[in-house]
Amino acid sequence: MELQDDSFMDQENQKEHVSDEKVQMAWQLFASLEYQVQVADRKVQAVFGMNAFLVAAISLQNQQSFHILLQGGLNVNVVMDLFLKGCFIACVSIATWAAIRALRPRVKFKQADKSFPQNSLFYFGDIQGMSVKNFTDTFISLHNDEIVKQLLSQAQTIYKILTRKYALLHRSTLFLSIALIIWALLSVNKFLS
């Protein structure tokens, strides 16, 4: 019976003892995901730049009021031009809206896991609500296993944010690409008319 108790205690000690290497690996994962958030935000900025370019490019085309277009009569080129411009505006609008949402994606989280403390020591929103003394005392008293659990919990949260952010970025670039094709078709239609 004593042998069984010793093996159980060894298993418990192994579970509680987390090496410094595991802490380093968890930190590297956390830092990598934080960097990927910055990269995604830079890509969103590029989408905004491309949207601005396309809007400027279409505004430089010879624009006529709808009243003047109707005076000249509706023909295939005029109808095609109006249709393509409507599609263009819709695509640019969707791309812009998706890019705006990608900057601050809403992510639904399941009810908080009861095994983790309410406040994360690796999330600025939780840290700002703590006093300096409470934060430093709590941080210094953390054991390696608690550090790894908090880092991995925060890494999973960032992963969910990144997943949503990249889905919105994908939607934005897809509609931006369609708008670019429509812009080319508008240019060809203008040349043919």
Contacts in CASP RR format, 6 or more apart in sequence:
PFRMAT RR
TARGET T0000
AUTHOR 0000-0000-0000
METHOD contacts of the structure
MODEL  1
MELQDDSFMDQENQKEHVSDEKVQMAWQLFASLEYQVQVADRKVQAVFGM
NAFLVAAISLQNQQSFHILLQGGLNVNVVMDLFLKGCFIACVSIATWAAI
RALRPRVKFKQADKSFPQNSLFYFGDIQGMSVKNFTDTFISLHNDEIVKQ
LLSQAQTIYKILTRKYALLHRSTLFLSIALIIWALLSVNKFLS
15 145 0 8 1.000
16 143 0 8 1.000
16 145 0 8 1.000
17 144 0 8 1.000
17 145 0 8 1.000
18 143 0 8 1.000
18 144 0 8 1.000
18 145 0 8 1.000
18 147 0 8 1.000
18 148 0 8 1.000
19 144 0 8 1.000
20 144 0 8 1.000
22 144 0 8 1.000
22 148 0 8 1.000
23 144 0 8 1.000
23 147 0 8 1.000
23 148 0 8 1.000
23 151 0 8 1.000
26 147 0 8 1.000
26 148 0 8 1.000
26 151 0 8 1.000
26 152 0 8 1.000
26 155 0 8 1.000
27 151 0 8 1.000
29 151 0 8 1.000
29 152 0 8 1.000
29 155 0 8 1.000
30 122 0 8 1.000
30 151 0 8 1.000
30 152 0 8 1.000
30 154 0 8 1.000
30 155 0 8 1.000
30 158 0 8 1.000
33 155 0 8 1.000
33 158 0 8 1.000
33 159 0 8 1.000
33 162 0 8 1.000
34 158 0 8 1.000
36 162 0 8 1.000
37 158 0 8 1.000
37 161 0 8 1.000
37 162 0 8 1.000
37 165 0 8 1.000
40 102 0 8 1.000
40 162 0 8 1.000
40 165 0 8 1.000
40 166 0 8 1.000
40 169 0 8 1.000
41 103 0 8 1.000
43 169 0 8 1.000
44 99 0 8 1.000
44 102 0 8 1.000
44 103 0 8 1.000
44 165 0 8 1.000
44 169 0 8 1.000
44 172 0 8 1.000
47 95 0 8 1.000
47 99 0 8 1.000
47 169 0 8 1.000
47 172 0 8 1.000
47 173 0 8 1.000
47 176 0 8 1.000
48 96 0 8 1.000
48 99 0 8 1.000
50 176 0 8 1.000
50 180 0 8 1.000
51 92 0 8 1.000
51 95 0 8 1.000
51 96 0 8 1.000
51 99 0 8 1.000
51 176 0 8 1.000
54 88 0 8 1.000
54 92 0 8 1.000
54 176 0 8 1.000
54 179 0 8 1.000
54 180 0 8 1.000
54 183 0 8 1.000
55 92 0 8 1.000
57 183 0 8 1.000
58 85 0 8 1.000
58 88 0 8 1.000
58 183 0 8 1.000
58 186 0 8 1.000
61 186 0 8 1.000
61 187 0 8 1.000
61 190 0 8 1.000
62 190 0 8 1.000
69 78 0 8 1.000
69 82 0 8 1.000
72 78 0 8 1.000
77 189 0 8 1.000
77 192 0 8 1.000
77 193 0 8 1.000
78 193 0 8 1.000
80 189 0 8 1.000
81 186 0 8 1.000
81 189 0 8 1.000
81 190 0 8 1.000
81 193 0 8 1.000
84 182 0 8 1.000
84 185 0 8 1.000
84 186 0 8 1.000
84 189 0 8 1.000
85 186 0 8 1.000
87 178 0 8 1.000
87 182 0 8 1.000
88 179 0 8 1.000
88 182 0 8 1.000
88 183 0 8 1.000
88 186 0 8 1.000
91 175 0 8 1.000
91 176 0 8 1.000
91 178 0 8 1.000
91 179 0 8 1.000
91 182 0 8 1.000
92 175 0 8 1.000
92 176 0 8 1.000
92 179 0 8 1.000
94 171 0 8 1.000
94 172 0 8 1.000
94 175 0 8 1.000
95 171 0 8 1.000
95 172 0 8 1.000
95 173 0 8 1.000
95 174 0 8 1.000
95 175 0 8 1.000
95 176 0 8 1.000
95 179 0 8 1.000
96 172 0 8 1.000
98 168 0 8 1.000
98 169 0 8 1.000
98 171 0 8 1.000
98 172 0 8 1.000
98 175 0 8 1.000
99 168 0 8 1.000
99 169 0 8 1.000
99 172 0 8 1.000
101 168 0 8 1.000
102 165 0 8 1.000
102 166 0 8 1.000
102 168 0 8 1.000
102 169 0 8 1.000
102 172 0 8 1.000
105 161 0 8 1.000
105 164 0 8 1.000
105 165 0 8 1.000
105 168 0 8 1.000
106 164 0 8 1.000
107 160 0 8 1.000
107 161 0 8 1.000
107 164 0 8 1.000
109 157 0 8 1.000
109 160 0 8 1.000
112 118 0 8 1.000
113 153 0 8 1.000
115 149 0 8 1.000
116 149 0 8 1.000
116 150 0 8 1.000
116 153 0 8 1.000
117 150 0 8 1.000
118 126 0 8 1.000
119 126 0 8 1.000
119 127 0 8 1.000
119 129 0 8 1.000
119 130 0 8 1.000
119 138 0 8 1.000
120 126 0 8 1.000
120 127 0 8 1.000
120 150 0 8 1.000
120 153 0 8 1.000
120 154 0 8 1.000
121 127 0 8 1.000
121 135 0 8 1.000
121 138 0 8 1.000
121 139 0 8 1.000
121 142 0 8 1.000
121 150 0 8 1.000
122 150 0 8 1.000
122 151 0 8 1.000
122 154 0 8 1.000
123 154 0 8 1.000
123 157 0 8 1.000
127 135 0 8 1.000
130 138 0 8 1.000
142 150 0 8 1.000
END
